[in-house]
Amino acid sequence: MEILAKIPREKADFAWYSAESRKRDLPPLCPLAHAALCPRYFETLEALGREGGFTKIPRDQAASLERKWKVFMSVIAEEEPWADEKSIHHFCPEVSYDIYGYFASDMFEYHDERDLEIAEKGFYEREGSTEQFEYRWASVTPRHYTKCREYSIHGTFAAGKPSKASP
């Protein structure tokens, strides 16, 4: 039954994300959520394209963006977005939401189908809910855009004023 404790209580959905934005008097979505405005957004799209199953950025456009973000890539190298068949790491939360339905930086799948079945059954029994729930992920690390290093750097320049990122 320990696996049931790993189901995320905070779903990192739009209601949570927009509430975090309202607390800071900011737009509900990241104003930098575009490959041409944010290196993490670009790198997340590249990671999804490398993983397969997702549309790749056209090579000429990707090469141009790689040149643009080259100086920043060395800074975020230890947090470079990547994915494998069971997890995602260091993703832009805006891209994660668009693809997976969670504003999250890291997500980990269940180890096997049996764990997944136990989690699904336990969720319904515990919550008495029929709402849709993404059972694929055993663990989700919610992240608001104000927690992204890139927002604190690039948001300041894009807005022409200091960002309202949380401490």
N, C-alpha and C positions, 0 to 999 in steps of 0.2 A: 504493500500500500504506500510505501514511501514515494513512489513515482508520482502519485497524485499531488503531493506537495509542490511539485515542480511546475504545475500549471500556472501560468502568469495570472496574478490577481489583477494587475493593472494591464489592460489590454492594449495600451498604446494606440488607441483609436483616434479618430478625428476629434471627438468630444474632449478627450484628455489633452490632445495637442493644442487645439484652439484655446482651451482654458488656460494652458500655460502661456500662450501668446497674449491673451487678454490681461493676465496678471502683470505683464511687462508693457502693456499698451503698444503691442507690436502687431503686424499683420498675422493672420492665422497660419499662413504658410511662409516658408522661407523665401525672402525676396531674391536670394541668390541661386535658387533651384533651377540651374541651367548649366550645361556643360561649358558654355563660354564664360560663365560668371564664377564658377567654383571648381577648384581642382578635385575635391572629394566627390562631387557629383559626377564629374567626368570620369574619374578613376573607378567609381562604382559601376557606371555604364560599361566601361571597358572590361571590368571583372565579369560582369554578367555575359558580355559577348564572348569572352574567352571560355567561360564555363560551358557555353553551348545552349541551344534552345532559346536564346534571346537574340534579337536583331543587333548586329554589330554596327558601330558608327562607321560610315564610309571611310575608307583608308585615307583619302586626301584630307578629309575633315579631321580625322583622328590625328594625323601627322601634324596638322596645324595647331591643334589643341595641345598635343604633347610638347611642341616647341613653346607654346605660350606658358604652360604650367611647369616646365622643366625645373625652374628654380624652386618651386614649391614642393615638387615631388620628393626631393631629398629631405625636406623638412618633415613630410608626413610618411616617410618610408617605413618607420616602425609601426605605423597605423595604416598601411596600405590596404585598401579594400580587397578582399578575396573571398572566394566561395569554393566549397567542395560539395559533394553529393549529400552531406548531412548537416551543413552549417554555412552561415555567412558571418563575416567578420569586418568590423570597421566600415560598414556601409553608411552612405548618406541616408538619413531617416526619410527624406522625401522620396527617394528612389525605392527604398524598402516598402514604403506605403503603397506606391504605385504598383509594385510588382506583387507584394505579399500581403498587403492590407494592414501592416503595422508600422508605426513610426518608430523604428528600432535600428540600432547600430549592429547588434549581434543577435543571432537566433540559432538555436540548436534543435535538431530533430530528435525524436525518440530513437532509441537504439534498434528497435525492431517492431514489427506489427503487433505483437502481444502487448508490449508497453503502451502502444497507441490505443489499443482496444480497452485496456484497463483505465487509461486516462479518460477516454470518451465516456465510458460507463460511469466512472466516478464523478465526472463533471455533472452529468445529468442528475445523478442521485443526490449529490451535494447541493446543487443550485436549484434543482427542480425547474430547470429552464429548458426551453426549446429553441432559444436563439442560436443563430449560426456561430460556430466557434471554430477557429482554425486549429485542428487537432495535430497538424503536422509538426508543430513546434512545441517541444518540451519546455523550452526556456526562451524568453524574449527579453532583451535589454532595451527598455524604452529610451529614446533620446530625443530631446527637443533641439531644434536648430540653434538655439542660443547656447547650447552645450558644445557645439562644434567649434573646434579651433579655427576652422576656415571662416566661419561667420564672424568670429571676433576680429579676425584680420581683414577680410574682404568686405564685411558689412559696414565697417567704418568708412572705407574708401567709397563704396557704392552710394552711401547715404550722405557723405560729406560731413559726417558728425560721428561722435563716439557711439558705439553700439550699446544696446541695453542688455547685453548678455548678463546672465546671473553669475554671481561670484563663484 
